[in-house]
């Protein structure tokens, strides 16, 4: 039931763009995105809800295709601070307890 | 400053011992969660609580126990019945238990069984 993230890892140069994908075999109600630095707590980035509502970070954008049960996170003009592991969490109902997290995508931004 | 604290940061346990991980939040959040994180894997839900004195099992509750006697506290006990407890444990909270609200995570406790 865990969503599948791709790619597993990506290396960028500063200023380059990246897309991280998250797909589920189940119908989705919501998608959450978090970023985790090594050894630290995950930090909230964005929530996308069925119906198009979004809440989140100003400089990061994401899409949610309800039909395809997929979400993508778009990182543009990457900065060194974007490095970390990105997780998507997918919910099938209205409560967080139904959320499942993907295995993560490790993003490395180099100077 | 509001936030979530977890203690200890590192914990070592001998096989056969029970240990309790602390999680405290001063965000006035109703919902609290415990996750386990293993290398190369996502976060797996152990237990969650939406209100005081109530909690539910997640996907991997076997070998763990929790209590929620106060709104701000949600301790996790790793019992000797947990066969492979070495992992990174994360506590989180949210305003309520629905998908509209983001989860705020604590800094984590790294448990190692010797």
Boltz contact constraints between the chains, C-beta under 6 A:
constraints:
  - contact:
      token1: [A, 2]
      token2: [B, 42]
      max_distance: 6.0
  - contact:
      token1: [A, 29]
      token2: [B, 99]
      max_distance: 6.0
  - contact:
      token1: [A, 30]
      token2: [B, 99]
      max_distance: 6.0
  - contact:
      token1: [A, 41]
      token2: [B, 105]
      max_distance: 6.0
  - contact:
      token1: [A, 41]
      token2: [B, 106]
      max_distance: 6.0
  - contact:
      token1: [A, 41]
      token2: [B, 107]
      max_distance: 6.0
  - contact:
      token1: [A, 41]
      token2: [B, 108]
      max_distance: 6.0
  - contact:
      token1: [A, 42]
      token2: [B, 105]
      max_distance: 6.0
  - contact:
      token1: [A, 44]
      token2: [B, 102]
      max_distance: 6.0
  - contact:
      token1: [A, 87]
      token2: [B, 42]
      max_distance: 6.0
  - contact:
      token1: [A, 91]
      token2: [B, 99]
      max_distance: 6.0
  - contact:
      token1: [A, 94]
      token2: [B, 98]
      max_distance: 6.0
  - contact:
      token1: [A, 94]
      token2: [B, 99]
      max_distance: 6.0
  - contact:
      token1: [A, 95]
      token2: [B, 97]
      max_distance: 6.0
  - contact:
      token1: [A, 95]
      token2: [B, 98]
      max_distance: 6.0
  - contact:
      token1: [A, 96]
      token2: [B, 94]
      max_distance: 6.0
  - contact:
      token1: [A, 96]
      token2: [B, 97]
      max_distance: 6.0
  - contact:
      token1: [A, 96]
      token2: [B, 99]
      max_distance: 6.0
  - contact:
      token1: [A, 97]
      token2: [B, 48]
      max_distance: 6.0
  - contact:
      token1: [A, 97]
      token2: [B, 97]
      max_distance: 6.0
  - contact:
      token1: [A, 101]
      token2: [B, 42]
      max_distance: 6.0
  - contact:
      token1: [A, 101]
      token2: [B, 43]
      max_distance: 6.0
  - contact:
      token1: [A, 102]
      token2: [B, 42]
      max_distance: 6.0
  - contact:
      token1: [A, 103]
      token2: [B, 41]
      max_distance: 6.0
  - contact:
      token1: [A, 103]
      token2: [B, 42]
      max_distance: 6.0
